[in-house]
Amino acid sequence: MTTTVMILGAGFGGLELASTLSERLAGEVDVTLIDQHDAFVFGFSKLDVLFGHQDAEQVRIPYRRIRMPGVEFRQERVLAIDPGRRHVVTDAAVYDPDIVVVALGADYDISATPGFADGGFEFYSVAGAERLRDELAAFRGGRVMLAVLSIPFKCPPAPYEAILLLHDQLVARGIREDSILHLVSPQRAPIPVSPWASIALERAMAARGIAYTKHHRIYGIDPDARVAQFKDHDEPYDLFIGIPTHKVPDVLVEAGLTQDGWVAVDRVTLQTPYAGVYAIGDCAETGIPKAGTFAESAAHVVADGIVRSIRGAGELASGGTGLCYVEFGHGDVGRVDADFHADGGPTGPFLGPSPTYAAEKAEFGAARRARWFGA
Ligand SMILES: Cc1cc2nc3c(=O)[nH]c(=O)nc-3n(C[C@H](O)[C@H](O)[C@H](O)COP(=O)(O)OP(=O)(O)OC[C@H]3O[C@@H](n4cnc5c(N)ncnc54)[C@H](O)[C@@H]3O)c2cc1C
């Protein structure tokens, strides 16, 4: 008898889990992969949209291209989950699978920062990246503030990548000297797992005259006065870019799957407190940063768990590993080899930055595109 598996969310984690189950358990599982959208977009493609290297249509990879034996993709929106009964309701059907894997990612809570919806810009969504791209085209110089508005957020390097790439763009347009770039973050270091990458990023910003205020938060902005509000003072800006507050999709809160805002899982098996219900990627609280590369390694842990539950034996991957590529501008990319479960504590050796890793990053994207979509 085949085991039915429902994967909720066809993002980085859901796609990797579907392709791993297709490879390892063909004929033993029927996998249904659900997503509300009709196409996948890599997180890093949003930087390409922001800086005009590709448009929104070019970065979309349609789900209809999925060709994985034993996997059926359905474009549906998940409306409710009863984890105790493994019962899933979408806008098109109801399901009672043997195994449910929640991979719904993180949503943005723009309203969590007063003034941000009215006067701020973001590039963490494709629509936001397009809007900011157009705003930058009209920008003629001034004070740009880029602020991480709360922790946790996806892809810890992304704010630093954006400000370094913005520096390059303003230089190319001849308006860098008319601009002040300032990055603000509540974190104590750009990439806490990697002191070497953090130092490299801090040096890169300093070398380009980019101001960096760490371990400080912005609580709101006043779009009329054009000031950002710190705890004890205000600072003026002409263009405010925020990394929005992240939150788990509402459907997971309503399902009773969350604890302290994120889906609670066993950190070894990634199973929720409910039998046969797992969570991977950005929606889950695993003590590991939110990034596609870690969603992928979580997918391998759950794939092992499903193999073990079907065959009664098998190793469980440790998860928590991943390669993070970091854009430094000038065509240079660095690489952090993160391992959050290393003996002796998390490690993150850093390589580069150099054009070598730019080529490797392109290969990283192409390999996943080929694996998940066959092209
Ligand atoms: C600017 C930027 C740059 C980044 N760069 C990198 C990088 O270089 N390397 C890296 O590893 N990571 C990077 N990331 C982070 C990466 O994109 C995410 O961490 C990763 O996509 C998380 O995978 P996931 O499967 O958990 O969630 P997602 O990939 O977000 O997938 C979740 C899916 O669930 C679907 N969904 C949500 N709610 C519902 C619902 N109710 N019904 C149906 N479907 C639903 C969504 O449509 C989505 O497709 C970057 C992110 C950004 C914003």
The ligand as an ORCA input file, in Angstrom:
! r2SCAN-3c Opt
* xyz 0 1
  C      16.089     39.038     -1.009
  C      16.251     37.628     -0.564
  C      17.416     36.941     -0.881
  C      17.592     35.630     -0.469
  N      18.743     34.977     -0.811
  C      18.925     33.691     -0.394
  C      20.116     32.980     -0.749
  O      20.988     33.496     -1.460
  N      20.257     31.704     -0.288
  C      19.295     31.118      0.492
  O      19.476     29.960      0.876
  N      18.157     31.770      0.845
  C      17.956     33.029      0.411
  N      16.801     33.681      0.745
  C      15.849     33.066      1.694
  C      14.973     32.022      1.027
  O      14.289     32.555     -0.075
  C      13.956     31.467      2.022
  O      14.559     31.269      3.276
  C      13.422     30.133      1.503
  O      12.675     30.364      0.343
  C      12.587     29.436      2.560
  O      12.054     28.256      2.024
  P      10.648     27.704      2.555
  O      10.388     26.477      1.773
  O      10.644     27.619      4.029
  O       9.608     28.854      2.211
  P       9.275     29.528      0.820
  O      10.333     29.270     -0.184
  O       8.918     30.936      1.134
  O       7.980     28.733      0.339
  C       6.754     28.789      1.038
  C       5.658     28.528      0.029
  O       4.411     28.370      0.739
  C       3.397     28.968     -0.032
  N       2.263     29.292      0.839
  C       2.249     30.096      1.905
  N       1.017     30.120      2.461
  C       0.238     29.299      1.716
  C      -1.115     28.869      1.795
  N      -1.956     29.289      2.770
  N      -1.573     27.994      0.864
  C      -0.753     27.541     -0.131
  N       0.540     27.903     -0.252
  C       1.036     28.773      0.667
  C       4.046     30.183     -0.634
  O       3.345     30.587     -1.800
  C       5.458     29.687     -0.939
  O       5.626     29.245     -2.263
  C      16.585     34.984      0.300
  C      15.383     35.669      0.580
  C      15.220     36.956      0.155
  C      13.912     37.668      0.459
*
